[in-house]
């Protein structure tokens, strides 16, 4: 089975996760998924993207005023 590398953006609250989902629509690649077991964050949801450019994501999150806990590259 082929595994892919994703950039995971984790959140402390579900409302922050939903905020990113709404703001990223038609602008950034990715979707909300249940948080993988190996990652710990407050709300149980994360945004997974094949777009691995963390600087691009940091700029987007800052420009859109999206709160997040952390981001990390994972393979699954």
Beta strands, then each sheet from edge to edge (+ up, - down):
strand 1: 5-10
strand 2: 31-34
strand 3: 45-49
strand 4: 70-75
sheet 1: 2+ 3- 1+ 4-
end
